[in-house]
Amino acid sequence: MDKTPFLPADLVQTHPGLALLRLASLVAEGSGADEDTLDLMFEQMEVGALDGLDGAEIWAELARGLMGARPGAMVKALRECGVLEIILPEISAVFGVPQITDTADEIDLGVLIVAALEEAARRAAPLEVRFALLVMHAGKSDSPREHLPVHYRHIERAAPRIDVICERFAVPGVCHDLALLALHECERVQRASPVRAGPLAAMLDRTGAFRDPELFEKLMLVATCDYFAYGDKTGESHPKVDLLTAARAACAGLDAGLDADEAAEARARAIAAAFKSERWAEA
């Protein structure tokens, strides 16, 4: 006897696994995930509905869900029915792992990811921003317990995992590139300081502020959504993103006719002047 549970007619697909993932993506579109829905998804997973699915097919439904109004709800539903562990074990593993906040309190990394995705939806972020928020903590699941909630060297662990995820699902290159940039730079955004004009200029250059403004803006949106995911923030903008945006404005038009070293020096001095970092200028 076929043990596959009945699915609503509008969810029947060529492969039952696609119906399961479509159900998850519908959760992200606001349909909710009640107990019956989660039970159905769990039963489908238990009877092997995901077996044999092509990664690109899985990505199509994941991308649809990530672009929904409630992408965090989709991730929660996938985890609660056991599917996340199968298709994204790297992300499933970070649930329950603590992350320190700027107030020295702790937050569950899974809760942080869910909240960041919800914030991204609220801000109508593009797919690559939402994907970066989903995967950029992937190196923190196996941080040495004696170091928690600090995650030493998580970037080295996360980068190959992000590569594997992108290869598994044939994720678009723009998503892969922004995820790796966010992995390397988001924590540096949080540490940006107006009295460190040289490092600010270098960060702006690394993150595409001058050569690829669209990429820079997307990175700033990743940082903003991650910042507000901690739940204790007020306002609409990330103060460090405001700082970097002002620093970029201070450098407008300075690189014309200059080589790379001269441009870096000019930008650092312009930032120092804009933030009145006289001590840096004298040094």
C-alpha positions as CSV (number, residue, x, y, z in Angstrom):
1,M,0.0,0.0,0.0
2,D,1.2,3.5,-0.8
3,K,2.1,5.2,2.4
4,T,2.4,8.7,0.8
5,P,-0.2,11.0,2.5
6,F,-2.8,12.7,0.4
7,L,-1.9,16.2,-0.8
8,P,-4.3,19.0,-1.8
9,A,-4.9,18.9,-5.6
10,D,-3.3,22.3,-6.2
11,L,0.0,21.0,-4.6
12,V,0.3,17.8,-6.6
13,Q,3.5,17.9,-8.7
14,T,5.4,15.5,-10.9
15,H,7.5,14.6,-8.0
16,P,6.0,14.5,-4.4
17,G,9.1,16.2,-3.1
18,L,8.3,19.3,-5.1
19,A,4.8,19.3,-3.5
20,L,6.5,19.2,-0.1
21,L,8.8,22.1,-0.9
22,R,6.0,24.0,-2.5
23,L,4.0,23.6,0.7
24,A,7.0,25.1,2.6
25,S,7.2,28.0,0.1
26,L,3.5,28.7,0.6
27,V,4.2,29.1,4.3
28,A,6.5,31.9,3.4
29,E,3.7,33.5,1.4
30,G,1.7,33.9,4.6
31,S,-0.4,30.8,4.6
32,G,0.9,29.8,8.0
33,A,2.2,26.4,9.3
34,D,-0.3,24.8,11.6
35,E,0.1,21.4,13.1
36,D,-1.6,19.6,10.2
37,T,0.7,21.3,7.7
38,L,3.8,20.4,9.7
39,D,2.5,16.8,10.2
40,L,2.0,16.5,6.4
41,M,5.4,17.8,5.6
42,F,7.0,15.5,8.2
43,E,5.2,12.4,6.8
44,Q,6.2,13.3,3.3
45,M,9.8,13.6,4.4
46,E,9.6,10.3,6.3
47,V,8.5,8.4,3.2
48,G,11.4,9.8,1.2
49,A,9.5,12.4,-0.8
50,L,12.8,14.3,-1.3
51,D,14.7,11.3,-2.6
52,G,16.0,11.9,-6.1
53,L,15.1,15.6,-6.3
54,D,17.5,17.6,-8.5
55,G,19.2,20.4,-6.6
56,A,18.1,23.0,-9.1
57,E,14.5,22.0,-8.5
58,I,14.9,22.3,-4.7
59,W,16.5,25.8,-5.3
60,A,13.5,27.0,-7.3
61,E,11.2,26.4,-4.3
62,L,13.7,27.7,-1.7
63,A,14.1,30.8,-3.7
64,R,10.4,31.2,-4.0
65,G,10.0,30.9,-0.3
66,L,13.0,33.2,0.5
67,M,11.2,35.9,-1.6
68,G,8.0,35.4,0.2
69,A,6.5,37.8,2.8
70,R,7.5,35.4,5.6
71,P,10.8,33.7,4.6
72,G,11.7,33.1,8.3
73,A,8.5,31.2,8.8
74,M,9.4,28.9,5.9
75,V,12.8,28.1,7.5
76,K,11.1,27.4,10.8
77,A,8.6,25.1,9.2
78,L,11.3,23.2,7.3
79,R,13.3,22.7,10.5
80,E,10.3,21.6,12.5
81,C,9.3,18.9,10.0
82,G,12.9,17.7,9.6
83,V,13.4,18.8,6.0
84,L,16.0,21.5,6.7
85,E,18.3,18.9,8.1
86,I,18.1,17.0,4.8
87,I,18.5,19.8,2.3
88,L,20.5,22.4,4.3
89,P,22.2,20.5,7.2
90,E,24.7,23.4,7.5
91,I,21.9,25.8,8.5
92,S,19.9,23.3,10.5
93,A,23.0,22.8,12.7
94,V,23.2,26.4,13.8
95,F,19.9,26.2,15.6
96,G,20.5,26.1,19.3
97,V,24.0,27.6,19.0
98,P,24.5,30.8,21.0
99,Q,25.7,34.1,19.5
100,I,26.8,36.9,21.7
101,T,25.2,40.3,21.2
102,D,26.6,43.8,21.6
103,T,25.1,43.9,25.1
104,A,26.9,40.7,26.1
105,D,23.6,38.8,26.1
106,E,23.1,35.7,23.9
107,I,20.8,34.8,21.1
108,D,20.1,31.5,19.4
109,L,21.7,31.7,15.9
110,G,18.6,30.0,14.4
111,V,16.4,32.6,15.9
112,L,18.7,35.3,14.6
113,I,18.6,33.9,11.0
114,V,14.8,33.7,11.1
115,A,14.5,37.2,12.4
116,A,17.0,38.6,9.9
117,L,15.0,37.0,7.0
118,E,11.8,38.5,8.3
119,E,13.5,41.9,8.4
120,A,14.8,41.4,4.9
121,A,11.2,40.8,3.7
122,R,10.0,43.9,5.5
123,R,12.6,45.9,3.6
124,A,11.8,44.2,0.3
125,A,15.4,42.9,0.0
126,P,16.4,41.1,-3.2
127,L,17.1,37.3,-3.3
128,E,20.8,37.6,-2.9
129,V,20.5,39.6,0.3
130,R,18.1,37.0,1.8
131,F,20.4,34.1,0.7
132,A,23.4,35.8,2.4
133,L,21.4,36.2,5.6
134,L,20.5,32.5,5.5
135,V,24.0,31.1,5.0
136,M,26.5,33.5,6.4
137,H,26.5,32.0,9.9
138,A,27.2,28.4,8.6
139,G,30.6,28.2,10.1
140,K,29.4,28.7,13.7
141,S,27.7,25.3,14.2
142,D,30.9,23.6,15.4
143,S,32.7,26.4,17.2
144,P,34.6,24.9,20.2
145,R,32.2,24.8,23.1
146,E,34.8,26.3,25.4
147,H,34.8,29.5,23.3
148,L,31.1,29.9,23.0
149,P,29.3,32.3,22.5
150,V,32.3,33.6,20.6
151,H,33.0,32.0,17.2
152,Y,36.7,32.0,16.5
153,R,37.7,31.2,12.9
154,H,34.1,30.7,11.8
155,I,34.8,32.4,8.5
156,E,37.3,29.7,7.5
157,R,34.7,27.1,8.3
158,A,31.8,28.9,6.6
159,A,33.4,29.7,3.2
160,P,33.7,26.1,1.9
161,R,30.2,25.3,3.3
162,I,28.7,28.2,1.4
163,D,30.5,27.0,-1.7
164,V,29.0,23.5,-1.2
165,I,25.5,24.9,-0.7
166,C,25.8,26.9,-3.9
167,E,27.1,24.0,-5.9
168,R,24.4,21.7,-4.4
169,F,21.6,23.9,-5.7
170,A,23.2,25.6,-8.6
171,V,22.7,28.9,-6.8
172,P,23.1,32.0,-9.0
173,G,26.6,33.6,-8.9
174,V,25.3,36.9,-7.5
175,C,23.9,35.0,-4.5
176,H,27.2,33.2,-3.9
177,D,29.3,36.3,-4.3
178,L,27.3,38.4,-1.9
179,A,27.1,35.6,0.7
180,L,30.9,35.4,0.8
181,L,31.3,39.1,0.9
182,A,28.8,39.3,3.8
183,L,30.6,36.5,5.6
184,H,33.9,38.4,5.5
185,E,32.7,41.9,6.0
186,C,29.5,42.1,8.1
187,E,31.3,41.8,11.5
188,R,33.8,44.4,10.3
189,V,30.9,46.7,9.5
190,Q,29.8,46.4,13.2
191,R,33.3,47.4,14.3
192,A,33.7,50.4,11.9
193,S,34.9,53.5,13.8
194,P,35.0,57.2,12.7
195,V,38.4,57.6,14.3
196,R,39.9,54.9,12.1
197,A,39.9,56.6,8.7
198,G,42.4,54.4,7.0
199,P,40.6,51.1,7.8
200,L,37.3,52.8,6.8
201,A,38.7,53.7,3.4
202,A,40.1,50.2,2.9
203,M,36.7,48.7,3.8
204,L,34.9,50.9,1.4
205,D,37.4,49.8,-1.4
206,R,37.1,46.1,-0.5
207,T,33.3,46.1,-0.5
208,G,32.8,47.8,-3.8
209,A,31.7,51.2,-2.6
210,F,33.6,52.9,-5.5
211,R,33.7,50.3,-8.3
212,D,30.3,48.5,-7.7
213,P,27.9,50.7,-5.7
214,E,25.0,48.3,-6.1
215,L,27.0,45.5,-4.5
216,F,28.0,47.8,-1.7
217,E,24.3,48.8,-1.1
218,K,23.3,45.1,-0.9
219,L,26.0,44.4,1.6
220,M,24.8,47.3,3.7
221,L,21.3,45.9,3.5
222,V,22.6,42.5,4.7
223,A,24.3,44.2,7.7
224,T,21.2,46.2,8.5
225,C,18.9,43.2,8.5
226,D,21.3,41.3,10.6
227,Y,21.6,44.2,13.0
228,F,17.9,44.6,13.5
229,A,17.4,40.8,13.9
230,Y,18.8,41.1,17.4
231,G,15.5,42.6,18.4
232,D,16.6,45.4,20.8
233,K,17.3,48.0,18.2
234,T,15.4,51.2,17.5
235,G,15.1,53.4,14.4
236,E,15.2,52.4,10.8
237,S,18.9,52.5,10.0
238,H,22.1,50.8,11.2
239,P,24.4,53.5,12.7
240,K,27.5,51.8,11.3
241,V,25.9,51.6,7.9
242,D,25.2,55.4,8.2
243,L,28.8,55.9,9.1
244,L,30.1,54.0,6.1
245,T,27.7,55.8,3.8
246,A,28.8,59.1,5.0
247,A,32.5,58.1,4.6
248,R,31.8,57.1,1.0
249,A,30.2,60.4,0.3
250,A,33.3,62.2,1.7
251,C,35.4,60.4,-0.9
252,A,33.3,61.3,-3.9
253,G,35.4,62.2,-6.9
254,L,38.8,61.8,-5.3
255,D,40.2,59.0,-7.4
256,A,40.3,60.8,-10.7
257,G,43.8,60.6,-12.1
258,L,45.3,58.8,-9.0
259,D,46.9,55.4,-8.8
260,A,45.6,52.9,-6.2
261,D,47.9,54.0,-3.4
262,E,47.3,57.7,-4.0
263,A,43.5,57.1,-4.1
264,A,43.6,55.2,-0.8
265,E,45.6,58.0,0.9
266,A,43.3,60.7,-0.5
267,R,40.2,58.8,0.7
268,A,41.6,58.2,4.2
269,R,42.4,61.9,4.5
270,A,39.0,63.0,3.3
271,I,37.3,60.6,5.7
272,A,39.5,61.9,8.6
273,A,38.5,65.5,7.7
274,A,34.8,64.6,7.4
275,F,34.8,63.1,10.9
276,K,37.3,65.5,12.3
277,S,39.8,62.8,13.2
278,E,42.6,65.3,13.6
279,R,44.8,62.8,15.5
280,W,44.7,60.5,12.6
281,A,45.6,63.3,10.1
282,E,48.6,64.3,12.2
283,A,49.8,60.7,12.4
